[in-house]
């Protein structure tokens, strides 16, 4: 009887030792890894689009809200004229927007009231707030007809009340709605991706380097970035 009790105690002791060894080893198996650290860029007013990928179009609207070709979103309350996008390599075109205050010319909130398109061999095109437009200084109303641009550079059509500029040689489309102060720029020429600059970014597929100033430096402050693209002499 005594020997049977000793056997039982020995069995329990052996089980206890085995459980202790397992628990000790589990500390090494499931030991949590140290928390990782990240380096953050300086805090800014910009935010990443939920799309998070390169786009063929850039958009500006409202007071004004901007989305670059690389889907980077930000707000910029300027009150001058600014370069939205231009060909920084061949200088073949430039698109600017006139920002003006809703209640006073040089005070926010602001909005885009006109778009200007210029380029080598292209007559100046102006898209106005009332959705009329001019080509080389000649005013056109927003009737639903197609107007050819000089020397087969493209054409302008009106959809609803919105003028659409199609520069076929550049594979560039500009859609304007003066009523909502909205512009959409389609950059379908992939050879220009990464070679454009302005408030709409560089269209290289990377939203983290969209805030590039004319001198090529990257900044993290929206106001510094936006003001760097002001057209000289355009501020009221």
C-alpha positions in Angstrom: 0.0 0.0 0.0 2.8 2.4 0.9 4.7 1.6 -2.3 1.6 2.3 -4.4 1.3 5.7 -2.7 4.9 6.4 -3.4 4.5 5.5 -7.1 1.5 7.9 -7.3 3.5 10.7 -5.7 6.4 10.1 -8.1 4.1 10.2 -11.0 2.5 13.5 -9.9 6.0 14.9 -9.3 7.2 13.8 -12.8 4.1 15.4 -14.4 4.7 18.7 -12.4 8.4 18.8 -13.6 7.3 18.2 -17.2 4.7 21.0 -17.1 7.3 23.4 -15.6 9.8 22.7 -18.4 7.1 23.3 -21.0 6.1 26.6 -19.5 9.7 27.7 -19.2 10.3 26.9 -22.9 7.1 28.6 -24.0 8.5 31.9 -22.7 11.1 31.7 -25.4 8.6 30.5 -28.1 5.9 33.2 -27.5 8.1 36.0 -26.3 6.7 39.3 -27.8 8.9 41.1 -30.2 9.9 44.7 -29.3 7.7 47.4 -30.6 8.9 48.8 -33.9 9.7 52.5 -34.3 8.9 54.8 -37.2 10.3 58.1 -38.3 7.6 60.7 -39.1 7.9 63.6 -41.5 7.0 67.0 -40.0 3.2 67.5 -39.4 1.4 69.1 -42.3 -2.1 69.8 -43.5 -2.0 67.3 -46.3 -3.6 63.9 -46.3 -3.2 60.8 -48.3 -6.0 59.8 -50.7 -7.7 56.5 -49.9 -7.0 55.4 -53.4 -3.2 55.5 -52.7 -2.2 54.9 -56.3 -1.2 56.8 -59.4 -4.0 58.5 -61.4 -4.4 59.7 -64.9 -6.3 62.8 -63.7 -5.8 65.6 -61.2 -8.7 67.6 -59.7 -9.3 70.9 -58.1 -12.6 72.1 -56.7 -14.4 74.2 -54.1 -12.4 76.4 -51.8 -10.1 74.9 -53.2 -9.6 71.2 -52.6 -6.8 69.7 -54.6 -6.0 66.1 -55.7 -2.7 65.5 -57.5 -2.1 63.0 -60.3 -0.7 60.7 -57.7 -3.8 60.9 -55.5 -2.4 63.2 -52.9 -5.1 65.5 -51.3 -4.6 68.9 -49.8 -6.3 72.3 -49.3 -4.7 75.5 -50.4 -6.3 79.0 -49.8 -4.3 81.1 -52.3 -5.5 84.3 -53.8 -3.1 84.8 -56.8 -2.7 82.8 -60.1 -0.9 79.5 -59.8 0.6 76.9 -62.1 -1.5 73.8 -61.9 0.6 71.8 -64.2 3.2 72.3 -66.8 5.6 70.4 -68.9 8.9 70.9 -67.0 11.0 69.0 -69.6 10.0 70.3 -73.0 8.0 73.3 -71.9 5.3 72.3 -74.4 2.3 73.5 -72.3 1.3 75.3 -69.1 -2.0 75.4 -67.3 -2.7 78.1 -64.6 -5.6 78.9 -62.4 -6.8 82.2 -61.0 -7.6 81.9 -57.3 -9.7 84.7 -55.8 -11.4 85.3 -52.5 -15.2 84.7 -52.4 -15.9 87.8 -50.3 -12.7 89.8 -50.8 -10.0 89.5 -53.5 -7.1 88.7 -51.2 -8.8 86.9 -48.3 -9.9 83.3 -47.8 -12.1 81.4 -48.5 -10.9 81.3 -52.0 -11.9 79.6 -55.2 -10.7 79.1 -58.8 -12.5 81.5 -61.1 -10.6 81.0 -64.4 -8.2 78.5 -66.1 -5.6 79.6 -68.7 -3.9 77.1 -71.1 -0.8 78.2 -73.0 1.9 76.4 -75.0 4.3 76.4 -77.9 2.2 77.1 -81.0 -1.1 77.0 -79.1 -3.2 80.2 -79.0 -4.0 81.2 -75.4 -7.2 79.5 -74.1 -9.1 81.0 -71.2 -11.9 79.1 -69.4 -14.0 81.7 -67.5 -16.3 81.5 -64.4 -19.5 81.8 -66.5 -18.3 78.8 -68.6 -17.7 80.9 -71.6 -14.2 80.6 -73.1 -11.8 82.4 -75.4 -9.3 81.2 -78.0 -6.5 83.6 -78.9 -8.6 86.4 -77.4 -11.8 85.6 -79.3 -14.7 84.9 -77.0 -17.0 82.0 -77.5 -20.2 81.3 -75.6 -21.0 77.9 -74.2 -23.3 76.7 -77.1 -23.1 73.0 -77.7 -20.8 72.9 -80.7 -17.2 71.8 -81.4 -14.7 74.6 -82.0 -11.3 73.6 -83.5 -8.2 75.1 -82.0 -5.7 76.7 -84.4 -3.5 74.4 -86.6 -5.2 71.1 -85.6 -4.0 71.4 -82.0 -7.3 70.0 -80.8 -10.8 71.2 -80.2 -13.2 72.5 -77.5 -16.6 71.0 -76.9 -19.4 71.8 -74.4 -21.0 69.1 -72.4 -24.0 70.4 -70.6 -22.6 73.8 -69.7 -19.0 72.6 -69.2 -16.3 73.4 -71.7 -13.9 70.6 -72.4 -10.5 71.3 -74.0 -9.0 68.4 -75.8 -5.4 69.0 -76.9 -5.0 65.9 -79.0 -1.3 66.3 -79.9 -0.4 66.4 -76.2 -3.0 63.8 -75.1 -4.2 66.4 -72.6 -7.8 67.0 -71.6 -9.1 69.9 -69.4 -12.7 69.8 -68.1 -13.9 73.0 -66.5 -17.1 73.9 -64.6 -17.1 77.5 -63.5 -20.3 77.1 -61.5 -18.7 74.7 -59.0 -15.1 76.1 -59.6 -14.0 72.6 -60.6 -11.3 71.6 -63.0 -10.2 68.1 -64.0 -7.0 67.6 -66.0 -6.4 64.2 -67.7 -2.8 63.5 -68.5 -3.0 60.6 -70.9 0.5 61.0 -72.4 2.5 58.5 -70.2 5.8 59.9 -71.6 5.0 63.1 -69.6 4.5 61.2 -66.3 7.2 62.2 -64.0 8.1 65.2 -66.1 5.4 67.6 -65.1 5.2 69.9 -62.1 3.0 72.4 -60.4 0.2 72.2 -57.8 -1.0 68.9 -59.3 2.3 67.2 -58.6 4.6 65.3 -61.0 2.5 62.2 -61.9 5.3 59.7 -61.2 3.2 57.3 -59.2 4.6 58.4 -55.8 2.4 60.7 -53.7 5.2 61.3 -51.2 7.1 63.6 -53.5 4.3 65.7 -54.9 5.2 68.8 -52.9 8.0 69.9 -55.2 8.8 73.6 -55.6 10.0 75.1 -58.9 13.6 74.9 -57.7 13.2 71.1 -57.3 13.2 71.0 -53.5 10.6 68.9 -51.6 8.7 70.6 -48.8 6.2 69.4 -46.2 4.2 72.7 -45.7 1.2 73.2 -48.0 1.4 77.0 -47.9 5.1 77.0 -48.8 4.5 74.6 -51.6 1.4 76.4 -53.0 2.9 79.9 -52.8 6.0 78.8 -54.6 3.9 78.2 -57.8 2.4 81.7 -57.8 2.6 83.4 -61.2 4.7 86.5 -60.8 2.7 89.7 -60.7 -0.6 87.9 -60.4 -1.5 88.7 -56.8 -4.2 91.5 -56.3 
